[in-house]
């Protein structure tokens, strides 16, 4: 069944009331197409292969409850109990009907009235009519069962791998921690553990024990009481020649069983220990392992090949790996990867090779496009949402550059893992790679932890990598990638390459063992050269000597082709050279025969080595080369065809190279066009590169058009934000404002003044860092009665945000400006504008006295997003609303909103919202006393924060680390002092944070000495950090027993008795009432202390409750 079209079913028997008879066992009963995935967060894939929007949290939980029933009807009472627990709201029955309707619309959007429904209501209750094969949990259990029954170990391994690939995390996550899914979760988790055990057992039985030693070690640590795992680990170690370690593993198993259960090992472990001690032949493999595939034709490189073979073995076993091969030009990097590719194919790998283009105008993601096209030929069709976001080729559009960049990376990772077997990706010549390609490689190295994937790159070692290439190399190093630096070949290696009688010592001396130089020299000698010392030593001379043997027209054509690029289109070169296509092809024939060029993709050719192309390009005089570049650029633009992004990027490169011939204006405009296409494909790094170069050239234009210049800078500002450079965006917008002011262009000035950030989000900045001139201009503009309502809304919202960072600005002014902006946006009925000004209002009111206004702004954002179908706006609204509820100590409501936002973030892929949720969740986890989970989330959130364009990664991470350290300190297991928040405008409070640590450690006198008297303490800044610092200050001075300080702080904190001590949308400490109880106790007011303690304990109890 497809969206928007009724499902057609064959006629069948009907009951008395005209309904199709329900028989779950009958072939063809179930509607086809839907795929429900509950092994992890709920996902539903519709008939068209795309994701279904299932709706809010309760609707997803409803679907999970119906899936749990496995085709049996579920009564309304059971569903209400599953959704709300023991105390459902009065309107629960009506809400359930609404949720059922929403679920029906999600699962069958195109169903007609007579078509069969997936959600059937009968006398007993609701039934979800889907085939068990349409639920991943059922498929998973079937695969595990088949793996257990498989007779051949290879088949058992394959089935276990398929089962494990379905597992994405804890089953039925959308049902929370309630009892309804507990039994099924246990069953599925046990099956997952069994599948892992079956897989390693199958690998060991195939005598590939060395591939699973690490996994077996981890499994015995996770499940120390499973004797079979200890036996497999010991056997694998013994077969790897590590007898001592095998016996030590068995001794460890004996000790664990004795300590935990008070029993000795079973018969199997004892017998295995005897066999290992006696080196029994029964422990040897049943047959010797098959020899490693070996392809002839490569000299030397034995050490490097051994390391790369290990990479293939690990990838085949399910552990992805990376390698980087480096060396000088011509040293044999590509040849080594060709040898590796042959070995990989012999092992059943799919091999995909992407070659980076040597020209600066190469399209974004160029090598990855080739790789993904190759994999598409061998993999099942990808889901539509993945295809739409593939790098360089996807068609997805959107206005969220930050999320789009992450969707592109995730789509590439999914495509690489989609094939049926192991995959080897080779990325050749990474020193020529575009920044977007390198960023994608860096992402994969940092994030791909599972799957049968090996990625091998090659790069020159000089010059030293910098920029995106250096960052990618660093990510590979941190991942532990195999590094192969290729030296020149030895004399023994050269003897394998050279004809008999060759003086290999002289050859080694003259070439330094560079295989390309060696090969070219040997070819030159074999072609009839007299040899001897008169032969030029430079490879350029070798190449030009070979070219000189070509007919003159062919040599001239080859020089034009070299200007076009290492890989070139024959038709483009023909047009640039002023020839017909047939004449150009005739001219290329001698070069093909001489081995200088080779056939590439249809209609395209490539130079067999980059140095051939480089040598030919260098000998063309500068002005003639510029004119040839102009001719190539014109031919590319005139010809059309192919991917638009490829064509525009190539044309821009050639126009830049044609600047010496007077083509500067064409160059920067061509780069602008190419950058717009790159932004459409989410290749923001590539767009920045193009636009930076365009701006530099346009700046030298003697007669610029101011409007065009400003629009070019707007394009660069947008690209910078997409690439994660919010400071760069701000700088470009400031430059536009200056140009617009000089030109009297009010429209562009407003756009630049209010355009900071993304479509909804306005990134945080350093507090106190404000632009006084911009604020003055915004004030003046806001006072202009002639300003259009939409522009006034944008200006007022921007003014409210900008003045938030201006010390001394009135919160009442910010409240008034932002409220008026919201009113104007509502009147304009523009959902995007409304979302932006609502977030600005939330942002501008991040002070301790405006929590209720922020609560309303967040709620309205969420409603507006839901009504308009804008997931980004809805998710940000839920996050802001949930954070405000948390600050107001309305914990159950807050956790509901934040949980819904968290689930939406997963489907909408909004990394910056995921960052905000991550910082908030750390405090919740600490209230659950789950330190390990809090530390893991801290590391993950910090890493993701640094990858976005949001300010504050370091200060947020430091604050979260302080929370975690404080929790450890209170438990008595902190090895060192927790960090104190570092912040440019909060340095004076670092001492107070240190004093807080001293107080919690019981070192009161040190704290007293560090702080000095109460009268010297500065007032707390009434910003988003106020309540965070207030609760810490209260704890410090109540512990110190200073009655004057306690009385002053009690009066200061009392208006916030129903608030949470937290910092905006990040750091969550404890209720203010907890601090008030401490102060009241210090002041001797036992009744007030009891009252505040009761409130604090209720809030903390709600925070600790398992959340549905």
N, C-alpha and C positions, 0 to 999 in steps of 0.2 A: 504494500500500500504506500502511496506517495502522498506528500503533503498537498492538500488542496484538491485531492481526488478521492472519490468514494472507493472503498475496497470492494472488489467483486468476488462473490463466492458462488460455487456451484450450488444448484438447488439440492435440498435435502429434506428429510422428514421433519415435520413440524408438529408441535403439540396442539392441544385443543384451542389454545389461545393464540396460535399463530407463531409462537416463538420456536426457533430452531432447538431441537432436542439437545441437551447438554450431555456430552459424553467425552470426558477428558481423554479417554484412551483411544478415541477414533482418529484415524489419520486425517489431517486437514482441519481439525476443529479450531485450532488456535489461530488467531490473526497473525500474519507473518510480519517480520521486519524489525520489530522493536528488540533492543538488546539492553537488558538491565544489569548494571554492575554494582554489586554491594560489597565487594572485597576491597574496602577502602571507602572514601567519600562516595556518596551515591552519584552515579552517572547513568544517564539514559541516552542511548543512541537511537534515533528515529529511523523511519523507513528509508529516508534519503541518505543515510550514513552520517548525518549531522547531529549535533547534540540537541536534546530536547530541554527546554526551559521548564523544569518541574515546578518552580514556584518557591514560596517561602519555606521556612524550616518545618513548620507543622505539616505541610503538604508532602515534603520529602519523607518525613517520619511516617506519615500515613502509607505511602507507597512501600516503605520498608516493612511495615507491619503486615501488609498484604502479601508481600513476597515471602515473608517468614512462614505464612500459612501454607505455602507450597500447593496452591490450587484449591484449598479448602475454604469454605465461606467463613467470614469473621463477622460476628455480631457488632452492633453499634456500641454496646456497653464495653466490649473488649477493646474496641478502637479508642473510645474515649479514655479508658483506663491507660492505654498505651501512650496516648498523646498528652494527658494532663496529670496522670497519677491519681492518688487517692482523694484529692480535693479539686475536682474539675470546676470550672466557672459555671455560673447559672446558664450561660448561653452556649454551653458545650455542644448540645445536639445541633443547634442551628449552625454553629461554626463547622461542625463535622460535615454537614451537607454542603457548605460552601467549599470546604477543602476537597470533597469528592468531585464537585463540579470542576474546580481548578485542575485536579488531577486528570479528569477525563479530557479536558481541553489540551492538556500537555501531551498526553499519550496518543490521542487520535484527533489531531487538529482538522483533518479533512473528512471525518466520518459523516456519512449521511444518516438520516433518521432510520433507514431500513438496514443499514449495514451492521454487521456483528460488532459488538463492543468488547473492548478488552477489560472493562470494569463492569461486572454484572451484579445487579442487586436482586436478591431472591428472598424467600421467606426467612431463611436463617441469617442472612447478612450479605456482606459484600464479598465478591470473589474476583480475583485477578486472573483473567484467562490468558495466560501465556504458557507456551511450551517450556518445560524445564530447561531445554537447551538454550532458551533465550535469557537465562539467568546465569551470570558467571559463576556463582557459588555451586550450582548444580553441575556445570561443566567441569569445574575444578575437582569436585569429589569423584566424578566419573573418571577423569584422567588419572587421579591418584590411585583409584581402584585398578585401572588397567595396568598402571605401572607396577603395582604389586603382583599382578598375575603374569606379567610378561616373562617369557622364557629366555629371550635373548637380552643380554645386558645393554646392547646398543638401543634396543627398542624401549627398555625400561628407562634409560637415560633420556631418550627423546620425549617420552610421555611425561616424565617428571619435570623436564625443562618446560614443556608446554603448560603444565599445571602451575609451576612457580611463576611463569610469565603473567598469569592472570592476577596474581596477588599484588595489591597496591597498598595494603595497610590493614588496620584493624577492621574486621567485617562490621557492617551495619553501623558505621560511625554516626549516622544521622539520628540514631535512636538514643544517643547518649549512654549513660551508665545504668539505665534501668534494667529490671530483671527480665524483660521480654526477650531480649536477644542473648541472654547470658549463656544458655545451654548450647545454642547454635554456634555462638562464638567459640566456645570451648571445643566443640566438635570440629569446626573449620580450622582452628589454630592447631589442634592435634594433627589434622590431616596435612597442614602445611609443614609441620615438623617432620611428619612421616615422609612427605615428598622430598624434603632436603636430605633425609637419611637415605631414601631409595636412590637418589641421584648419585651421592658419593659412593654408595655401595656398587652401583652399576659402573662407575668410572674405575673403581679399584678392580672390579672383576674383569675389566678390559685392559688391565695392567697399565693404566695411566695414573698410577698412584701419586706421582709427583705433582700432578695438576691439582690435587685436592688436599694436600697436607695442611695448608693454611686454613681451609674451610673446616677440616676435621678438628683442628685445634680449637677453633672458635666454637664448634658444636659441642665438644666435650666440656668446654668452660660453661656454655649455656645450659647444658643438660648433663651434669656430672654423674647422675645416677643411672644413665643409660649404658649398660655394659656393652651393647652391640657397637655403639660409637667408639668406645675405648678400644674394642677389638679391631675395628676398621683402622683406627689411627695407628695402633701398634703395628698392624700388618703393613700398612702403607709405609711407615717409617722403616720397617725391616727390609722391605723390597727396594727402598731407596738407598740401601747400604748404611743405614743409621741404626744398627742393632742396639747400641747403648741407649739411644733416645727412646727406642721402642720399649725396652725393659723399664726405663724410667717412667714412661707413660702408664705401664701396667702397675708399677708400684704406686703411682699417684692414684690410680683407680682403686686399688686395694685400700689406701689410706682414706679416701673420700667415703667409700662404702662403709668402712668401719666407723668413721666419725659421725656420719649422718644417719646410718641405719643400724649400726652395730652388727653387720653381717660380713662374711667373707665373700670374695668374688665367686661367681658361678663356675660351673664345669668348663664352659667355653673359654673364659679368660684364663683359668688355671691351665687348661690344656695348651692354649696358645703360648703362655709363658714358658712351659716345658719345651715346646717345639722351638721357640726362639733361642732358648738356652742351648738346646742340642743342635741348632741349625738344621732342622729337619727339612729334607727335600720337598716335603708336602707344602711348605710355605712358598716355594718358588712358583712363578707363573706357569700356567699350563702349557704355554708356548712362548717362544721369544717374541718380543715386540717387533712390529714391522719396521724395517729400516726407514730412516728419514728420507723423504723425497729429495733427490739431488739432481739439479739441472746443470748441465755442462755449460761452459762458456764464460765463466767469470774467474779472473785471476786474483788470488789472494783473498783478503777480506774474511778469513775463516773465523776470527774472533768476533767480528761484527755480525756475521751470519748466525753464529751460535747464540748471541744475545737476542737477535731478532727472531730466531726460531723459538726461543723461550717466550717471547711476547705472543707469538701465534698460539703456542700451547695454552698459555693462560687465557687468551681470548676465547679459544675453542671451549675451554672449561667454564666460561661464564664470567671471567674477570676481565673487564675491559682494560686496555693498556695503550700507552702512547710511546712514541719514539721520535727522536729528532736526529737526523743525519746531517752533519755539517762538514764543510771543507771548501777549498778554493774552487774557482770555476774549472770545470773539466776534470775534477778529481775522481769522478765515478759515482756520484751520489744517485743520479737517476738510474745508472746501470745496476747498482746494488738494489734499488727498489724493484727493478724489473725481475731480478733473481728472486727476491722475496715474494713478489707477486706470483711467480711460477710455482714456488713451493706452497704458497697459500692455496692456489687453485687445486694443486694435487691433494690437499687436505680437505677439500670441499668448501673452501671459502668463496664467497662472492667478492671479487676485486673491483674496486672503483677508483679511477685515477683522475685527479683534478690538477691541471697545470696552470700555474699563475702566469699571467701575461706580463711581459717585460715593459710594456708601455704604461705610462702614468694614467692614461685614459681608459684603462681596463674597466669593464662594468663591475659594479659592486657584487660581491659574493661569487665572482667568476669561477674559481676552481670548484666551489661547492655546487654550483649549478650542474657542472659536468658529472660530479659524483652522484648527485641525487637523480639525474636523468638515467644514469647507469643502473642504480639500485631500483628505480621504478620498473625496469624491465624484468626484474627477478623477484619482486615483492608483491604481496597482495595489494589491491587498491587501497590507498590511504583514505581515512575519513575526510569529508569535505572541508572541515575546519582546519585540518592539518595541511591539506593541499593549498588552501587559501593563504596560509601564512608561511609557506616554504620560502627560504631566502632567495631573493633575486628573481623568483618566478611566480610567487604568490600573487593573488588578485585581491586579497583582503584590503579593505580601506578602513580608515578610522581617524579619529582626531586625537587619540591618546598616544603620543609617540613613545612615552616611557613603556606603557604596556605592550605596544606593538613590537618594540624591540625584543621584549622577553617572549612574546608569542612566536616571533620568528625563530628565536633560538630553540624554544621548546619544540616547535614543529620540526626543525632539522633533527633534533635528538630522537624524536619519535620515528621519523623516516629512516634514520640509520638503524633503528632497532626493529623495524617492521618486517624484515626478511625472515625466511624460514631457517636460515643457517648462519654460520659466522661470517663476518664482514671484515675485509681489510680495505681501509681508505688510505690512499697515497696522495699527499698534497706536495707537488713538486715545485721547487723554487719559491719558497715562502718569503724570501727577501724581496720578491716582486709583488707580494700579495697586497690587495687593498685592505684598508683598515677594517672594513666590515667583516671580511673573511677572517682576519686575525682575531677580531673580537669574538666571533663565533667559535673558533678553535679554543680560545681562552675559556669561554663559557663551558664547552664540552669537557675540557680538562678539569675544570673545577667542580662540575656537577654530575657527570655520567659515572655512576658507581656500579651499575649492573648491566649485563648484556654481553653478548659474544661479539665484541667490537675491538679492532686494533686500528689505530690511526698513526700513520708514519709520515712525517714531514721532512723535507730537505731544505737546506738554506746555506747560503755562502757565509763563511765566517768573517769576511772582511767586506765592507767596514763593520765595526762592532754594531750589533743590533741596537736600535733605539726606537722610541715611540711605541706604537702598537706591537711591533715585532718583538721588542724587548719585553713587553708585558706578557705576550703570549709565551715567550721562552721561559719567563719566570713562573708562569702558571704550570707549564710542563715540568719544570724542575721541582716545584712544590708537589706535584702529583707523583714524582718518582719516575718520570719517563726514562726510557732507555736512551742514553746518549752515545752516539757513534761519531767521533771525529775522525775523518779519513785522512791519513797521511799519504805521501806518494808511495807507489808500489816499490817493493824491494827488487833487487836484481833477479832473485829466484822467481818472483812473480812475473817480471818482464820476460823472462825466458819462456814462460808459458804462452805469452802473447806473440812473440817474435818468430820470424822464420829462422830455420837453422842457419848457423854461421853469423848471426847478428852479434855485434859487439855490445852486449847488454850493459857492461860497465860504462861505456861511452854514452850509450843511450840514457842510462840512469843519470849520468852527470849532466847531460845537456837538457834533459826534460824535468829533472827532479822527481821522476816517477809519475808525473801527471798523465793519467791514461789518455786524456784527449790529445794532449801534445804528442804522446807516443804514437797513438793511432794515426794522427794526421801525418806525422813524419814518416811512418812506415808506408802509408798510402802514397806519399810523395815519392818515396824511393821506389816503390813497386811500379809507379807510373812511368818510370824511366829517367828520373833525375840522376845526375852524376853523383849525388850524395856528397860526402866530404864536408870539410869545415866551412865551405862557402855557403852552405845552406843556412838561411836565416833562422835564428833561434825563436823568434816571436811567432806565436800562433797566428797573428794577423797576417804575417807574411806568408805562412803556409796556406791560409784560406785564400788570400788574394792570388797566390800562385795557382791554386786550383781554378779560381774564377777566370784567370787570364787564359786558360786553355779553352774556355767556352767561346763560341762565336760572339762577335762584338755585340750584335743586337740582344743576345741572351744575357750577356754580362750587364749591359745597360738596364735591361728589364729587371734583373736581379737586384740592382741597386735601388730601383724604385720600389721593388717589393720589400727590401730591407727597411726602407723608410716607413712602409705601411705597417710593419710589425713582424714579430717572429712567426706568428700564424697570420696568414693573409688570404683575403678573398680574391680569386683570380679576376673576377669581373671588375672589382674596385681598382686593382692594380692596372688592368687593361685600360680603364677609362682615364686614370691618372696619367698613364703613359701615352695617351692619345692613340691607342690601338683598338682594333676589334678584338672580341673575346677569342676567336679562333687564332688570330695572329699571336696573342699573348700566350695561349696554351702551347702553340708551336715553339715559342721562345723559351718556355719553361722546360721543354722536353730534354735539352742537353743538361740542364741543371739537375733534373731528376736522375738522368743516367749517371751523372758524376757523383751522386750521393750528397749533393749540397742541400737539396730540398726533398721533401717526401710528401706524399698525398696525405691530407688530413680528412676532415669531414667533407661531405659532398660539396664540391665547388671550392674547396679551400686547400691550401698547401701550407707547410711549415718548414722552417729551416731546421735541419737535423740537430743543430746545437745552437744555443743562444749566441755563442761566441762568433759563429759564422755571420749571423745577422749584425752583430755589433761591429765586427771588422769591416763589413761592407758599408755600414752607415757612416763610420768615422771618416772614410776616404772621400765622401761627398762634400764639396765646399759648403760653407755655412749658408750663404744666400740661396744657392741652388737647392740645398736640403729644405730650407724654409718654403721655397716655391713648390717643391714636391709635396711637402706636408699640406700646403693649401690645396693642391690638386687632389690629394687623397681625401681631405675633408670635404671638398665640394662633391666628389664622387660618392662618398658615403651618404651625404645629405640628399643627393639627387636620386640615389638608387632606391632607398627605402628597403622594406622587407626586414625579416628577422625581428628580434626583440627590440622594442623601442629604446629601452635603457641601454642596451649594448651599442646601438647605433649612435645615440646622443652622446654617450661617454666617449666613444671613439672619435667622433667628430670634434668634440671639445678638445681632446688631447692634441689632435693634429692642428687645430686652429691656434692653440697656444704655441706649438712648435713653429707655426708660420708667422709669429709676431715679427721677427726680423724683416719679413717681406712686407710689412705694413698692414697686418691684419689684427691689430689689438682689439678693436671694437667688436669684430666678429668673434674673437676668442672669448671675451668675458660674457657675451650674450649666449654663446653656445654652451658655456659652462653652466650658466644659470638654468638653461633648459634641461641640461643633463641632471643638475642637482634636484630640480623639481620632480623628475622621474625617479631619482634615487630616493627621495623622501616618500614618494608614493609606495615604493617597495620596502620602506622602513630601513633603508640603508643610510642612516643619519650620519654616520662617520664619513661615508663617501661624499655625502652632500656637503658636509662641512669643508672637506678638503677642496672640493670644486668651487664652493662659494668664497672661501678665503682667497683662493687664487684669482677668482673673478674680481673680488673687491680690490685686490692689489693692482690689478691691471686697470680697472675702471678708475681708480684714484689718479692714475697718470693720464687719463683722458683729458685733453686740453679743453674740450667743450662739452662737459657733462650735462645731462638733463637732471635737475635736482630730484624730481619726482621718481625718475627711474632709479637713481642712485639710492634713494630711501627705500624703495620697494626691494631692491637687491639686498639691502641690509636687513629688512624685515625677513626675507627668505633665510638669511644667515642666522638671524636670532632664533627663528623657529627650528632650524636644523641643530643649532647648539643645544637647545633644550631637549630635543629628541635624543641627542647623543649624550645626555647626562651632564651638560655644562650649564647650570643655571646662572652662575656668575658671568659666564661669557654671554649668555642671553641678555642679562641685565646691562652689560657694557654696550652691546650693540643697540639696545633700545635707547640708552642714554645718548648715544651718538646720533640716532635718528631724531630725537627730540631737539638736539642742537641744530641739526640741518633744517628741521621743520620750522623752528623758530626763526632762523635766518630767512627762510623762503616764505614765511607767513602762511604756512600750510597747516591750518588748524586741525583738519581731519586726520592727517598723519601724526600730528603731535598727540592727539587724544589716543589714537591706536597704540602709539609707542608708550605713552604714560600708563595705560591700563592693561598692557599686554603681557605683563610679567607672569611667568608660570605656564601652566597647561590650560586645558579647556575648563577645568573646574578648580583644580588644586592651585594654590598660590604658595610656593615653597617658603618655609621658614628661613629667617635670616638671623644674623647675630644681633641679639638685643642691644639697642642703643645705636645701632648702625643705621642712621636715617639720612635721607637726602633733603636737606632743608630747602634747597631751591625748588625741587620738585613739589614739595608740600606747599610752598608758597604759591606756585603756579596753579596747583590743583584747587587751592582755596579761592584764588581769583576766578578760575573757570567756573567753579561751583556757584559763585555769586552772579554769574551772567544769566539773566532771565531768558535770553534768546536761545539757550542751549536746548537741544532736542531732548525729550524725555529719556530715550534709550541712552544717549550719551551722558546725560546727567546721572543716570543710575550707575553707569560704569565709573564716572569720575568720583561720585560720592563713595562708592564701595572702595575704590582705590585709595581715596583720601583717608578713609577709616583705617585701612590696613597700614598705610605708610606712617600715619601718626601714632600707631600702636608702638612703634619703635622709637618715637620721639619722647624723651623723658619730659615729664611735666604736662603732657597733653591730657586734656580732660576726658575721662571715660564717658561722661555724659554726651560730649560732642560726638565721640565715636558711635555711641548708641543712636543718637539722633540721625547722623549721616547714613549709617548702615540701614536703619529702619526705613528711611526715605528711599534708599536705593532698592530695597526689597519691594516697597509699595509700587515704585515705578516699573520694576521688572514684572511684577504680577499683572499690572495693567497692560504691559506689552505682550503678555501671553507668549513669552519666549522662554522655553524650558531651559535652554542652555544659559541664557543670561540670568535667569532666576537662580539656577544652581550656582553660578559663579558669585553672584552677590550674596547669596545665603552663606556660602562658605566664607566670603569676606567678612560678613557680619559675625559669624562664629569666631573667626580668627581675631577680629578686632576687639572682641569682648572676652578675651582670655585673661580675666582678672577675677579675684575671689568673690566679687559682688554681682556677677552677671551670669551665674550658672543657669538660672531659669530661662533667660533669654537665649543662651546657647542651646539649651535643651529644645526649645521651640524651633530654633533654626535647623538643628539636626533633624528633627522630626519632619519638618516641611521639606527638607532636601530629600529625605527617604521617600516621602509621599510623591513628590514631583518626579523622582526617578522611576518609581513604580508605575505611575500613571502614563509616563511618556515612554516606558520601555528602555530607559537609559540606565544600564546596570552600573556604570561608573558613578553617576550622581547618586543612585540609590545606595550603593555600597559606602560611599563617603558619608552620606547622610546617616546611615545606620551606625557607622563608626563614631561620628560626632555625637549622635543621640545616645548611644550606649556609653560613651565616655562621660557624658554629662550626667546620665543616670547613676553611674558609678560614683561620681563626685558627690551626688546628692544622697548617696547611701541607699539607693533603690536597687539593691543588688540583683534580685531575680530578674527584674525587667532589663537591667543592664546586660546581664549575661545572655539573655535571650537575644537582644539586639546584636550584641557582639558575635554571638555564634552564627546568626544569620548572615552578618557581614563577612565572617570568615569563610562560610561556604560559598558566598557569592564571589569572593576574591579568587577562590580556586577556579571557578568557571570563567570569570571575566578577566583573569590574569592582570591584576592591577598591583604591581609590585610595591608602589609607594603606600598604598592602603595596607597591604600585608605588613609593611614595616611598622606602621602605627599600631596595628593590632598586635604585632609581636611584642612591642615594648609594653603594652598594657597587660598582655597575657603572662608576662614574667612575674608580675606582682601577684596575679591570681594563683599561679603555680606555687609561689612561695607560701601563700596562705594555706595551700594544700600540703606544705612541707615536702614538696617534690623538688629537691634541689637539683638532682641530676637532669630532670626535664627542663628546669629553669636555665641551667647552664648551657644545655644544648640549644635551647631557643635563643638565648643571648648571642651565641656564636653565629647561628643562622641569620638572625635578624640584623646583626651588625654587618655581616657580609652583604646582605641584600640592600641594606641602607646605603652602604658605600657605593653600590652599583647604580643607585638612583641619582636624581638631580636634587634631592632634598638636603638642606643644610642640617647639621647637628648629629652626624653619625658618631663622632668621637665623644661629645658630651653625653649623648643618650646612652652609649655603651658604658661610659664611665659611671653614670648614675645607676644603670642596671647592675653593673659589677659591684657597686657599693651595696645595693640591696641584697645581692646574693652573698657577699661577704658578711654583711650584717646578720643574715639568717644563719650562716655557719657559726658566727661568733656567738650568737644567742644559744646555739646548740652546743657550744663548747668545743667545736672541731675546726675552728678557723686557724690555718697555719700562719697567717699573717694578717696585717691590718687591711680592712677593705679599702678600696680606692675612694678618694674624695673627689667629688664632681669637679672637673676642670671646666671653666667657662669664662670667657673674656670679661664679662661684666659681673661675675660672681666670685672673682678671686678673693675678695675680702671675706667671703663666707667659707673658704676652704678651711680656715682655722676652726670655724664652728663645726664643720664636718669632722675634723680631726678630734675635736673635743667630744663630739658625740660618740666616736669610736672609743675614746678613753673611758667615758662614762659606762658604756655597755660592757667594757672590759673590767669594770670595777676600780678603775684608777682615778678616783674622784679628785684627789688633790692635784694630780697632774693636769686634769681638765680645768680646775679652778685657776691654776697658775697660768695656763695657756690663754684663757679667756680674759682674765682681769675682772674688775668689778662690773656689776650690771649696768651702771650708769654709762660705761664706755661702749656698750653694745650698739651697733648701728641699726636703724630700722630695716625691716625686711622689705624688699621690693614688691610692690603690689602688682605682680605680673603672673604669668602662668606658673611660676615656681613658688609662689607665696605659701600655699598650704603645705607643700613639700618641706620647706625650711621651717615653717611654723611648728609642725609636730615634732621635728627633731629638736628645735630650740626648747620646746616645752619639756621634753624628756630630760634634756641636759640640766635645766635649771631646777626642775623638781627634784632631780637626784642630788643636786648640790645643796638643796635645802635653803636657798635664799628667799625668804618670805617676801621681800620687796619685789624681786623678779617674778616670783610665782603669782603674786597678786596682780601685777601688771599684765602678765601673760594670760592669766585666767580671764581678765577683762577683755583682752585682745582676741582670745580664741572663742569666747562664749558665743558670739554671733554665728560661728561656724560649727556649732555643736553637732549639727546633722550632716556634716560634710566628711569627705574622705581626704586624708592627707595625700595629695598626688600632684603631679607636675603636668598640667595640660593633658595631652593624649599619650603620655608616656609612663612616667614613674609612679607606681602605686605603692604607698607605704601602709598606713593603718588609719582607722577612723580618728578624727579630731577628738571625739568623745573619749578615746583611750588616753589621749594626752591631758584632757581636762580632768579625768579621774586621777591621774598622777598629780596634777597641780592641786586639786582639792584635797587629796591625801596629805600633801606637803603642808597645806594650810590648816589642816585639822578639821576639815568639813567632811565628816564621814558620810552624812546623808547624800551630799552632792557627789561624793566619790562613788557611792553605791549606784546612784542614778545614772551617772555617766558610764560606769562599768557595765551596767545592764545593757545600755544601748550599744556599746562597743562590742560586747560579746554576741549580741544578736546579729550585728552586721558581719562580724568575723565568722560566725557560724554559717551564715548564708553564703559567704565566700567559699567556705570549705565544703558546702554541699555538692554532691555529684550533679553535674549539669546535664539536663536532657539534651 
